[in-house]
Amino acid sequence: MSKIRDYIADINSDLLLMDGYDDCICGIGTRAGGEQFVVYDYAKVIAQNMSAGMTEEEAVEYFHYNQECAYVGEYTPAFIVLTHEITTDTAPSRKGEQTPTHQQENL
């Protein structure tokens, strides 16, 4: 078992993980009235999909249909686009299309 998997199991052994995507984990999330869940970095998941031989378009489509939309119970993982990845270029939309975004300002 990897170090990150051991750490997560110590927090809650019921948390669900995606096999082969340990390097894409960025933390544990919580929500009011709900269970904890593993949070994956969207950009790293797409890159991991592409490293398996998919084009970027295929990787995004695969993500949306097989990873993001795969609800498997209350411990289903979540995905995040990190704010430092949002630039004046493009960022992912909910449907995998590229949409213009605003440059991040210092908060």
Backbone as XML, in Angstrom:
<?xml version="1.0"?>
<chain id="A" units="angstrom">
  <residue number="1" name="MET">
    <atom name="N" x="0.855" y="-1.180" z="0.000"/>
    <atom name="CA" x="0.000" y="0.000" z="0.000"/>
    <atom name="C" x="0.899" y="1.242" z="0.000"/>
  </residue>
  <residue number="2" name="SER">
    <atom name="N" x="0.492" y="2.275" z="-0.735"/>
    <atom name="CA" x="1.292" y="3.501" z="-0.801"/>
    <atom name="C" x="1.136" y="4.321" z="0.472"/>
  </residue>
  <residue number="3" name="LYS">
    <atom name="N" x="2.063" y="5.237" z="0.659"/>
    <atom name="CA" x="2.043" y="6.104" z="1.840"/>
    <atom name="C" x="0.745" y="6.914" z="1.916"/>
  </residue>
  <residue number="4" name="ILE">
    <atom name="N" x="0.293" y="7.445" z="0.789"/>
    <atom name="CA" x="-0.936" y="8.250" z="0.782"/>
    <atom name="C" x="-2.146" y="7.375" z="1.099"/>
  </residue>
  <residue number="5" name="ARG">
    <atom name="N" x="-2.167" y="6.154" z="0.598"/>
    <atom name="CA" x="-3.275" y="5.242" z="0.892"/>
    <atom name="C" x="-3.294" y="4.873" z="2.375"/>
  </residue>
  <residue number="6" name="ASP">
    <atom name="N" x="-2.120" y="4.659" z="2.952"/>
    <atom name="CA" x="-2.037" y="4.379" z="4.392"/>
    <atom name="C" x="-2.575" y="5.559" z="5.197"/>
  </residue>
  <residue number="7" name="TYR">
    <atom name="N" x="-2.177" y="6.763" z="4.812"/>
    <atom name="CA" x="-2.621" y="7.986" z="5.498"/>
    <atom name="C" x="-4.153" y="8.112" z="5.429"/>
  </residue>
  <residue number="8" name="ILE">
    <atom name="N" x="-4.703" y="7.908" z="4.243"/>
    <atom name="CA" x="-6.151" y="8.023" z="4.062"/>
    <atom name="C" x="-6.882" y="6.935" z="4.839"/>
  </residue>
  <residue number="9" name="ALA">
    <atom name="N" x="-6.354" y="5.730" z="4.836"/>
    <atom name="CA" x="-6.982" y="4.632" z="5.583"/>
    <atom name="C" x="-6.998" y="4.926" z="7.080"/>
  </residue>
  <residue number="10" name="ASP">
    <atom name="N" x="-5.957" y="5.618" z="7.574"/>
    <atom name="CA" x="-5.923" y="5.996" z="8.985"/>
    <atom name="C" x="-7.005" y="7.028" z="9.314"/>
  </residue>
  <residue number="11" name="ILE">
    <atom name="N" x="-7.332" y="7.878" z="8.356"/>
    <atom name="CA" x="-8.378" y="8.888" z="8.555"/>
    <atom name="C" x="-9.749" y="8.220" z="8.544"/>
  </residue>
  <residue number="12" name="ASN">
    <atom name="N" x="-9.994" y="7.427" z="7.481"/>
    <atom name="CA" x="-11.284" y="6.745" z="7.350"/>
    <atom name="C" x="-11.102" y="5.645" z="6.309"/>
  </residue>
  <residue number="13" name="SER">
    <atom name="N" x="-11.126" y="4.417" z="6.735"/>
    <atom name="CA" x="-10.882" y="3.296" z="5.823"/>
    <atom name="C" x="-12.004" y="3.096" z="4.800"/>
  </residue>
  <residue number="14" name="ASP">
    <atom name="N" x="-13.119" y="3.793" z="4.963"/>
    <atom name="CA" x="-14.225" y="3.692" z="4.005"/>
    <atom name="C" x="-14.075" y="4.619" z="2.803"/>
  </residue>
  <residue number="15" name="LEU">
    <atom name="N" x="-13.134" y="5.571" z="2.864"/>
    <atom name="CA" x="-12.959" y="6.509" z="1.754"/>
    <atom name="C" x="-12.575" y="5.748" z="0.493"/>
  </residue>
  <residue number="16" name="LEU">
    <atom name="N" x="-13.173" y="6.144" z="-0.632"/>
    <atom name="CA" x="-12.946" y="5.460" z="-1.900"/>
    <atom name="C" x="-11.828" y="6.126" z="-2.683"/>
  </residue>
  <residue number="17" name="LEU">
    <atom name="N" x="-11.002" y="5.294" z="-3.303"/>
    <atom name="CA" x="-9.864" y="5.766" z="-4.080"/>
    <atom name="C" x="-9.927" y="5.203" z="-5.489"/>
  </residue>
  <residue number="18" name="MET">
    <atom name="N" x="-9.371" y="5.942" z="-6.441"/>
    <atom name="CA" x="-9.268" y="5.466" z="-7.819"/>
    <atom name="C" x="-7.919" y="4.765" z="-7.976"/>
  </residue>
  <residue number="19" name="ASP">
    <atom name="N" x="-7.930" y="3.531" z="-8.420"/>
    <atom name="CA" x="-6.689" y="2.795" z="-8.627"/>
    <atom name="C" x="-5.845" y="3.463" z="-9.702"/>
  </residue>
  <residue number="20" name="GLY">
    <atom name="N" x="-4.556" y="3.621" z="-9.417"/>
    <atom name="CA" x="-3.628" y="4.190" z="-10.384"/>
    <atom name="C" x="-3.559" y="5.705" z="-10.400"/>
  </residue>
  <residue number="21" name="TYR">
    <atom name="N" x="-4.256" y="6.365" z="-9.478"/>
    <atom name="CA" x="-4.301" y="7.828" z="-9.475"/>
    <atom name="C" x="-3.826" y="8.429" z="-8.150"/>
  </residue>
  <residue number="22" name="ASP">
    <atom name="N" x="-3.031" y="7.681" z="-7.394"/>
    <atom name="CA" x="-2.561" y="8.181" z="-6.094"/>
    <atom name="C" x="-1.803" y="9.504" z="-6.219"/>
  </residue>
  <residue number="23" name="ASP">
    <atom name="N" x="-1.036" y="9.676" z="-7.302"/>
    <atom name="CA" x="-0.275" y="10.916" z="-7.496"/>
    <atom name="C" x="-1.177" y="12.112" z="-7.785"/>
  </residue>
  <residue number="24" name="CYS">
    <atom name="N" x="-2.453" y="11.869" z="-8.027"/>
    <atom name="CA" x="-3.407" y="12.936" z="-8.345"/>
    <atom name="C" x="-4.199" y="13.402" z="-7.119"/>
  </residue>
  <residue number="25" name="ILE">
    <atom name="N" x="-3.999" y="12.751" z="-5.985"/>
    <atom name="CA" x="-4.724" y="13.113" z="-4.764"/>
    <atom name="C" x="-4.160" y="14.415" z="-4.215"/>
  </residue>
  <residue number="26" name="CYS">
    <atom name="N" x="-5.060" y="15.350" z="-3.889"/>
    <atom name="CA" x="-4.590" y="16.607" z="-3.295"/>
    <atom name="C" x="-5.124" y="16.819" z="-1.889"/>
  </residue>
  <residue number="27" name="GLY">
    <atom name="N" x="-5.984" y="15.928" z="-1.386"/>
    <atom name="CA" x="-6.425" y="16.084" z="-0.013"/>
    <atom name="C" x="-7.704" y="15.336" z="0.298"/>
  </residue>
  <residue number="28" name="ILE">
    <atom name="N" x="-8.235" y="15.663" z="1.478"/>
    <atom name="CA" x="-9.487" y="15.103" z="1.968"/>
    <atom name="C" x="-10.471" y="16.259" z="2.098"/>
  </residue>
  <residue number="29" name="GLY">
    <atom name="N" x="-11.662" y="16.088" z="1.558"/>
    <atom name="CA" x="-12.684" y="17.127" z="1.639"/>
    <atom name="C" x="-13.746" y="16.775" z="2.656"/>
  </residue>
  <residue number="30" name="THR">
    <atom name="N" x="-14.448" y="17.793" z="3.095"/>
    <atom name="CA" x="-15.594" y="17.606" z="3.996"/>
    <atom name="C" x="-16.704" y="18.537" z="3.552"/>
  </residue>
  <residue number="31" name="ARG">
    <atom name="N" x="-17.908" y="18.219" z="3.953"/>
    <atom name="CA" x="-19.043" y="19.094" z="3.679"/>
    <atom name="C" x="-20.005" y="18.982" z="4.857"/>
  </residue>
  <residue number="32" name="ALA">
    <atom name="N" x="-20.769" y="20.004" z="5.074"/>
    <atom name="CA" x="-21.706" y="20.032" z="6.191"/>
    <atom name="C" x="-22.676" y="18.864" z="6.099"/>
  </residue>
  <residue number="33" name="GLY">
    <atom name="N" x="-22.782" y="18.126" z="7.164"/>
    <atom name="CA" x="-23.734" y="17.037" z="7.221"/>
    <atom name="C" x="-23.370" y="15.828" z="6.400"/>
  </residue>
  <residue number="34" name="GLY">
    <atom name="N" x="-22.183" y="15.813" z="5.820"/>
    <atom name="CA" x="-21.793" y="14.699" z="4.964"/>
    <atom name="C" x="-20.521" y="14.039" z="5.430"/>
  </residue>
  <residue number="35" name="GLU">
    <atom name="N" x="-20.159" y="13.001" z="4.741"/>
    <atom name="CA" x="-18.950" y="12.261" z="5.046"/>
    <atom name="C" x="-17.735" y="12.907" z="4.380"/>
  </residue>
  <residue number="36" name="GLN">
    <atom name="N" x="-16.565" y="12.564" z="4.858"/>
    <atom name="CA" x="-15.334" y="13.005" z="4.217"/>
    <atom name="C" x="-15.198" y="12.292" z="2.876"/>
  </residue>
  <residue number="37" name="PHE">
    <atom name="N" x="-14.362" y="12.842" z="2.002"/>
    <atom name="CA" x="-14.131" y="12.239" z="0.692"/>
    <atom name="C" x="-12.755" y="12.644" z="0.198"/>
  </residue>
  <residue number="38" name="VAL">
    <atom name="N" x="-12.176" y="11.814" z="-0.640"/>
    <atom name="CA" x="-10.875" y="12.093" z="-1.233"/>
    <atom name="C" x="-11.066" y="13.100" z="-2.359"/>
  </residue>
  <residue number="39" name="VAL">
    <atom name="N" x="-10.144" y="14.054" z="-2.463"/>
    <atom name="CA" x="-10.200" y="15.072" z="-3.509"/>
    <atom name="C" x="-9.009" y="14.872" z="-4.449"/>
  </residue>
  <residue number="40" name="TYR">
    <atom name="N" x="-9.322" y="14.800" z="-5.734"/>
    <atom name="CA" x="-8.306" y="14.629" z="-6.773"/>
    <atom name="C" x="-8.135" y="15.924" z="-7.558"/>
  </residue>
  <residue number="41" name="ASP">
    <atom name="N" x="-6.919" y="16.165" z="-8.001"/>
    <atom name="CA" x="-6.575" y="17.318" z="-8.832"/>
    <atom name="C" x="-6.986" y="17.000" z="-10.277"/>
  </residue>
  <residue number="42" name="TYR">
    <atom name="N" x="-7.943" y="17.770" z="-10.790"/>
    <atom name="CA" x="-8.471" y="17.561" z="-12.147"/>
    <atom name="C" x="-7.358" y="17.502" z="-13.189"/>
  </residue>
  <residue number="43" name="ALA">
    <atom name="N" x="-6.447" y="18.469" z="-13.175"/>
    <atom name="CA" x="-5.391" y="18.532" z="-14.193"/>
    <atom name="C" x="-4.504" y="17.294" z="-14.148"/>
  </residue>
  <residue number="44" name="LYS">
    <atom name="N" x="-4.206" y="16.811" z="-12.953"/>
    <atom name="CA" x="-3.370" y="15.622" z="-12.827"/>
    <atom name="C" x="-4.112" y="14.370" z="-13.288"/>
  </residue>
  <residue number="45" name="VAL">
    <atom name="N" x="-5.410" y="14.308" z="-13.044"/>
    <atom name="CA" x="-6.199" y="13.166" z="-13.507"/>
    <atom name="C" x="-6.216" y="13.135" z="-15.033"/>
  </residue>
  <residue number="46" name="ILE">
    <atom name="N" x="-6.424" y="14.282" z="-15.653"/>
    <atom name="CA" x="-6.417" y="14.349" z="-17.118"/>
    <atom name="C" x="-5.052" y="13.938" z="-17.653"/>
  </residue>
  <residue number="47" name="ALA">
    <atom name="N" x="-3.982" y="14.438" z="-17.031"/>
    <atom name="CA" x="-2.620" y="14.075" z="-17.455"/>
    <atom name="C" x="-2.386" y="12.571" z="-17.305"/>
  </residue>
  <residue number="48" name="GLN">
    <atom name="N" x="-2.886" y="11.992" z="-16.226"/>
    <atom name="CA" x="-2.750" y="10.544" z="-16.014"/>
    <atom name="C" x="-3.515" y="9.777" z="-17.087"/>
  </residue>
  <residue number="49" name="ASN">
    <atom name="N" x="-4.706" y="10.241" z="-17.428"/>
    <atom name="CA" x="-5.468" y="9.605" z="-18.508"/>
    <atom name="C" x="-4.694" y="9.673" z="-19.820"/>
  </residue>
  <residue number="50" name="MET">
    <atom name="N" x="-4.099" y="10.818" z="-20.085"/>
    <atom name="CA" x="-3.334" y="10.990" z="-21.322"/>
    <atom name="C" x="-2.087" y="10.107" z="-21.335"/>
  </residue>
  <residue number="51" name="SER">
    <atom name="N" x="-1.488" y="9.882" z="-20.176"/>
    <atom name="CA" x="-0.300" y="9.027" z="-20.115"/>
    <atom name="C" x="-0.643" y="7.575" z="-20.442"/>
  </residue>
  <residue number="52" name="ALA">
    <atom name="N" x="-1.934" y="7.246" z="-20.411"/>
    <atom name="CA" x="-2.392" y="5.906" z="-20.783"/>
    <atom name="C" x="-2.646" y="5.802" z="-22.289"/>
  </residue>
  <residue number="53" name="GLY">
    <atom name="N" x="-2.310" y="6.872" z="-23.031"/>
    <atom name="CA" x="-2.429" y="6.834" z="-24.482"/>
    <atom name="C" x="-3.609" y="7.583" z="-25.064"/>
  </residue>
  <residue number="54" name="MET">
    <atom name="N" x="-4.383" y="8.264" z="-24.227"/>
    <atom name="CA" x="-5.523" y="9.030" z="-24.728"/>
    <atom name="C" x="-5.066" y="10.399" z="-25.218"/>
  </residue>
  <residue number="55" name="THR">
    <atom name="N" x="-5.789" y="10.930" z="-26.205"/>
    <atom name="CA" x="-5.590" y="12.327" z="-26.562"/>
    <atom name="C" x="-6.191" y="13.169" z="-25.446"/>
  </residue>
  <residue number="56" name="GLU">
    <atom name="N" x="-5.943" y="14.466" z="-25.455"/>
    <atom name="CA" x="-6.531" y="15.321" z="-24.423"/>
    <atom name="C" x="-8.062" y="15.268" z="-24.488"/>
  </residue>
  <residue number="57" name="GLU">
    <atom name="N" x="-8.606" y="15.313" z="-25.684"/>
    <atom name="CA" x="-10.062" y="15.254" z="-25.834"/>
    <atom name="C" x="-10.617" y="13.935" z="-25.296"/>
  </residue>
  <residue number="58" name="GLU">
    <atom name="N" x="-9.957" y="12.835" z="-25.612"/>
    <atom name="CA" x="-10.390" y="11.530" z="-25.103"/>
    <atom name="C" x="-10.265" y="11.461" z="-23.581"/>
  </residue>
  <residue number="59" name="ALA">
    <atom name="N" x="-9.177" y="12.028" z="-23.047"/>
    <atom name="CA" x="-8.946" y="12.010" z="-21.607"/>
    <atom name="C" x="-10.018" y="12.790" z="-20.859"/>
  </residue>
  <residue number="60" name="VAL">
    <atom name="N" x="-10.408" y="13.929" z="-21.401"/>
    <atom name="CA" x="-11.456" y="14.745" z="-20.779"/>
    <atom name="C" x="-12.799" y="14.026" z="-20.871"/>
  </residue>
  <residue number="61" name="GLU">
    <atom name="N" x="-13.101" y="13.464" z="-22.035"/>
    <atom name="CA" x="-14.363" y="12.742" z="-22.201"/>
    <atom name="C" x="-14.417" y="11.530" z="-21.267"/>
  </residue>
  <residue number="62" name="TYR">
    <atom name="N" x="-13.325" y="10.778" z="-21.198"/>
    <atom name="CA" x="-13.256" y="9.627" z="-20.302"/>
    <atom name="C" x="-13.480" y="10.066" z="-18.856"/>
  </residue>
  <residue number="63" name="PHE">
    <atom name="N" x="-12.817" y="11.157" z="-18.467"/>
    <atom name="CA" x="-12.966" y="11.695" z="-17.113"/>
    <atom name="C" x="-14.430" y="11.988" z="-16.811"/>
  </residue>
  <residue number="64" name="HIS">
    <atom name="N" x="-15.097" y="12.738" z="-17.674"/>
    <atom name="CA" x="-16.469" y="13.145" z="-17.410"/>
    <atom name="C" x="-17.427" y="11.956" z="-17.312"/>
  </residue>
  <residue number="65" name="TYR">
    <atom name="N" x="-17.268" y="10.970" z="-18.167"/>
    <atom name="CA" x="-18.215" y="9.855" z="-18.190"/>
    <atom name="C" x="-17.872" y="8.726" z="-17.228"/>
  </residue>
  <residue number="66" name="ASN">
    <atom name="N" x="-16.583" y="8.524" z="-16.944"/>
    <atom name="CA" x="-16.184" y="7.356" z="-16.165"/>
    <atom name="C" x="-15.617" y="7.667" z="-14.785"/>
  </residue>
  <residue number="67" name="GLN">
    <atom name="N" x="-15.242" y="8.887" z="-14.548"/>
    <atom name="CA" x="-14.653" y="9.234" z="-13.257"/>
    <atom name="C" x="-15.522" y="10.252" z="-12.523"/>
  </residue>
  <residue number="68" name="GLU">
    <atom name="N" x="-15.728" y="11.394" z="-13.097"/>
    <atom name="CA" x="-16.517" y="12.434" z="-12.443"/>
    <atom name="C" x="-17.960" y="11.994" z="-12.198"/>
  </residue>
  <residue number="69" name="CYS">
    <atom name="N" x="-18.554" y="11.306" z="-13.140"/>
    <atom name="CA" x="-19.972" y="10.928" z="-13.028"/>
    <atom name="C" x="-20.182" y="9.558" z="-12.394"/>
  </residue>
  <residue number="70" name="ALA">
    <atom name="N" x="-19.132" y="8.953" z="-11.888"/>
    <atom name="CA" x="-19.243" y="7.624" z="-11.285"/>
    <atom name="C" x="-19.555" y="7.751" z="-9.800"/>
  </residue>
  <residue number="71" name="TYR">
    <atom name="N" x="-20.812" y="7.988" z="-9.470"/>
    <atom name="CA" x="-21.212" y="8.060" z="-8.067"/>
    <atom name="C" x="-21.296" y="6.636" z="-7.521"/>
  </residue>
  <residue number="72" name="VAL">
    <atom name="N" x="-20.515" y="6.365" z="-6.484"/>
    <atom name="CA" x="-20.479" y="5.023" z="-5.908"/>
    <atom name="C" x="-20.761" y="5.050" z="-4.405"/>
  </residue>
  <residue number="73" name="GLY">
    <atom name="N" x="-21.531" y="6.026" z="-3.983"/>
    <atom name="CA" x="-21.911" y="6.099" z="-2.581"/>
    <atom name="C" x="-21.396" y="7.351" z="-1.894"/>
  </residue>
  <residue number="74" name="GLU">
    <atom name="N" x="-21.652" y="7.418" z="-0.602"/>
    <atom name="CA" x="-21.353" y="8.634" z="0.156"/>
    <atom name="C" x="-19.869" y="8.972" z="0.235"/>
  </residue>
  <residue number="75" name="TYR">
    <atom name="N" x="-18.997" y="8.037" z="-0.060"/>
    <atom name="CA" x="-17.559" y="8.300" z="-0.006"/>
    <atom name="C" x="-16.952" y="8.506" z="-1.391"/>
  </residue>
  <residue number="76" name="THR">
    <atom name="N" x="-17.800" y="8.763" z="-2.385"/>
    <atom name="CA" x="-17.330" y="8.999" z="-3.750"/>
    <atom name="C" x="-16.343" y="10.160" z="-3.777"/>
  </residue>
  <residue number="77" name="PRO">
    <atom name="N" x="-15.208" y="10.007" z="-4.462"/>
    <atom name="CA" x="-14.229" y="11.096" z="-4.557"/>
    <atom name="C" x="-14.795" y="12.322" z="-5.281"/>
  </residue>
  <residue number="78" name="ALA">
    <atom name="N" x="-14.124" y="13.440" z="-5.075"/>
    <atom name="CA" x="-14.455" y="14.695" z="-5.755"/>
    <atom name="C" x="-13.223" y="15.157" z="-6.529"/>
  </residue>
  <residue number="79" name="PHE">
    <atom name="N" x="-13.424" y="16.138" z="-7.403"/>
    <atom name="CA" x="-12.353" y="16.649" z="-8.251"/>
    <atom name="C" x="-12.334" y="18.162" z="-8.142"/>
  </residue>
  <residue number="80" name="ILE">
    <atom name="N" x="-11.128" y="18.728" z="-8.197"/>
    <atom name="CA" x="-10.978" y="20.168" z="-8.029"/>
    <atom name="C" x="-10.050" y="20.727" z="-9.103"/>
  </residue>
  <residue number="81" name="VAL">
    <atom name="N" x="-10.395" y="21.908" z="-9.600"/>
    <atom name="CA" x="-9.484" y="22.690" z="-10.431"/>
    <atom name="C" x="-8.844" y="23.685" z="-9.476"/>
  </residue>
  <residue number="82" name="LEU">
    <atom name="N" x="-7.558" y="23.572" z="-9.287"/>
    <atom name="CA" x="-6.854" y="24.437" z="-8.346"/>
    <atom name="C" x="-6.789" y="25.859" z="-8.890"/>
  </residue>
  <residue number="83" name="THR">
    <atom name="N" x="-6.984" y="26.848" z="-8.020"/>
    <atom name="CA" x="-7.061" y="28.235" z="-8.468"/>
    <atom name="C" x="-5.773" y="28.709" z="-9.119"/>
  </residue>
  <residue number="84" name="HIS">
    <atom name="N" x="-4.618" y="28.182" z="-8.732"/>
    <atom name="CA" x="-3.383" y="28.619" z="-9.382"/>
    <atom name="C" x="-3.289" y="28.124" z="-10.817"/>
  </residue>
  <residue number="85" name="GLU">
    <atom name="N" x="-4.181" y="27.219" z="-11.221"/>
    <atom name="CA" x="-4.210" y="26.738" z="-12.600"/>
    <atom name="C" x="-5.126" y="27.582" z="-13.482"/>
  </residue>
  <residue number="86" name="ILE">
    <atom name="N" x="-5.901" y="28.467" z="-12.874"/>
    <atom name="CA" x="-6.821" y="29.304" z="-13.640"/>
    <atom name="C" x="-6.069" y="30.551" z="-14.090"/>
  </residue>
  <residue number="87" name="THR">
    <atom name="N" x="-6.001" y="30.748" z="-15.384"/>
    <atom name="CA" x="-5.274" y="31.881" z="-15.957"/>
    <atom name="C" x="-6.161" y="32.577" z="-16.974"/>
  </residue>
  <residue number="88" name="THR">
    <atom name="N" x="-5.585" y="33.514" z="-17.706"/>
    <atom name="CA" x="-6.341" y="34.168" z="-18.769"/>
    <atom name="C" x="-6.511" y="33.248" z="-19.970"/>
  </residue>
  <residue number="89" name="ASP">
    <atom name="N" x="-5.830" y="32.098" z="-19.949"/>
    <atom name="CA" x="-6.000" y="31.130" z="-21.026"/>
    <atom name="C" x="-7.368" y="30.478" z="-20.883"/>
  </residue>
  <residue number="90" name="THR">
    <atom name="N" x="-7.396" y="29.192" z="-20.709"/>
    <atom name="CA" x="-8.666" y="28.496" z="-20.580"/>
    <atom name="C" x="-8.626" y="27.538" z="-19.408"/>
  </residue>
  <residue number="91" name="ALA">
    <atom name="N" x="-9.781" y="27.231" z="-18.885"/>
    <atom name="CA" x="-9.925" y="26.267" z="-17.796"/>
    <atom name="C" x="-11.086" y="25.353" z="-18.152"/>
  </residue>
  <residue number="92" name="PRO">
    <atom name="N" x="-11.139" y="24.168" z="-17.564"/>
    <atom name="CA" x="-12.212" y="23.234" z="-17.921"/>
    <atom name="C" x="-13.569" y="23.717" z="-17.455"/>
  </residue>
  <residue number="93" name="SER">
    <atom name="N" x="-14.555" y="23.481" z="-18.279"/>
    <atom name="CA" x="-15.933" y="23.754" z="-17.878"/>
    <atom name="C" x="-16.546" y="22.442" z="-17.404"/>
  </residue>
  <residue number="94" name="ARG">
    <atom name="N" x="-17.781" y="22.452" z="-17.005"/>
    <atom name="CA" x="-18.440" y="21.236" z="-16.532"/>
    <atom name="C" x="-18.548" y="20.181" z="-17.630"/>
  </residue>
  <residue number="95" name="LYS">
    <atom name="N" x="-18.610" y="20.592" z="-18.888"/>
    <atom name="CA" x="-18.790" y="19.625" z="-19.968"/>
    <atom name="C" x="-17.483" y="19.313" z="-20.686"/>
  </residue>
  <residue number="96" name="GLY">
    <atom name="N" x="-16.355" y="19.747" z="-20.111"/>
    <atom name="CA" x="-15.075" y="19.450" z="-20.726"/>
    <atom name="C" x="-14.697" y="20.394" z="-21.840"/>
  </residue>
  <residue number="97" name="GLU">
    <atom name="N" x="-15.547" y="21.383" z="-22.123"/>
    <atom name="CA" x="-15.225" y="22.358" z="-23.138"/>
    <atom name="C" x="-14.307" y="23.404" z="-22.522"/>
  </residue>
  <residue number="98" name="GLN">
    <atom name="N" x="-13.563" y="24.079" z="-23.332"/>
    <atom name="CA" x="-12.672" y="25.118" z="-22.838"/>
    <atom name="C" x="-13.417" y="26.451" z="-22.838"/>
  </residue>
  <residue number="99" name="THR">
    <atom name="N" x="-13.365" y="27.156" z="-21.723"/>
    <atom name="CA" x="-14.041" y="28.437" z="-21.603"/>
    <atom name="C" x="-13.074" y="29.480" z="-21.092"/>
  </residue>
  <residue number="100" name="PRO">
    <atom name="N" x="-13.199" y="30.743" z="-21.513"/>
    <atom name="CA" x="-12.302" y="31.780" z="-21.031"/>
    <atom name="C" x="-12.497" y="32.000" z="-19.537"/>
  </residue>
  <residue number="101" name="THR">
    <atom name="N" x="-11.412" y="32.330" z="-18.863"/>
    <atom name="CA" x="-11.480" y="32.623" z="-17.440"/>
    <atom name="C" x="-10.740" y="33.918" z="-17.164"/>
  </residue>
  <residue number="102" name="HIS">
    <atom name="N" x="-10.893" y="34.426" z="-15.978"/>
    <atom name="CA" x="-10.212" y="35.640" z="-15.583"/>
    <atom name="C" x="-8.916" y="35.298" z="-14.881"/>
  </residue>
  <residue number="103" name="GLN">
    <atom name="N" x="-7.912" y="36.133" z="-15.065"/>
    <atom name="CA" x="-6.656" y="35.919" z="-14.393"/>
    <atom name="C" x="-6.861" y="36.030" z="-12.888"/>
  </residue>
  <residue number="104" name="GLN">
    <atom name="N" x="-6.241" y="35.132" z="-12.153"/>
    <atom name="CA" x="-6.383" y="35.139" z="-10.703"/>
    <atom name="C" x="-5.740" y="36.401" z="-10.128"/>
  </residue>
  <residue number="105" name="GLU">
    <atom name="N" x="-6.467" y="37.030" z="-9.245"/>
    <atom name="CA" x="-5.945" y="38.208" z="-8.556"/>
    <atom name="C" x="-5.497" y="37.794" z="-7.171"/>
  </residue>
  <residue number="106" name="ASN">
    <atom name="N" x="-4.587" y="38.551" z="-6.599"/>
    <atom name="CA" x="-4.182" y="38.268" z="-5.233"/>
    <atom name="C" x="-5.352" y="38.500" z="-4.314"/>
  </residue>
  <residue number="107" name="LEU">
    <atom name="N" x="-5.630" y="37.542" z="-3.467"/>
    <atom name="CA" x="-6.779" y="37.645" z="-2.580"/>
    <atom name="C" x="-6.396" y="38.201" z="-1.247"/>
  </residue>
</chain>
